[in-house]
């Protein structure tokens, strides 16, 4: 039997942030099931996109975090972090 992805998500939320799970869990579950319930196939990206990683790196650096920590928080390798910094960041908007 397949694992219900919503139950798995809520279980992980409970383990990481019990207070948030208690406060937002029922509302989150209802919204997820209403929006995604009954659909046979869902697209779930394997990892976060490059633009999100770039945003995380930029945010960490703006907060004054050391380069090594900022790169780790962006979930990129050291060399990729420096490549990202070498290119101009395009602001969406």
ZITAHU-V693361 format. One record per helix or strand. SS is the DSSP state (2 for helix, 1 for strand). FROM is the first residue (numbers start at 0). LEN is the number of residues. If there is no record, write none. Layout:
ss | from | len
SS | FROM | LEN
SS | FROM | LEN
This chain:
ss | from | len
2 | 4 | 12
2 | 17 | 19
2 | 49 | 13
2 | 66 | 7
2 | 77 | 9
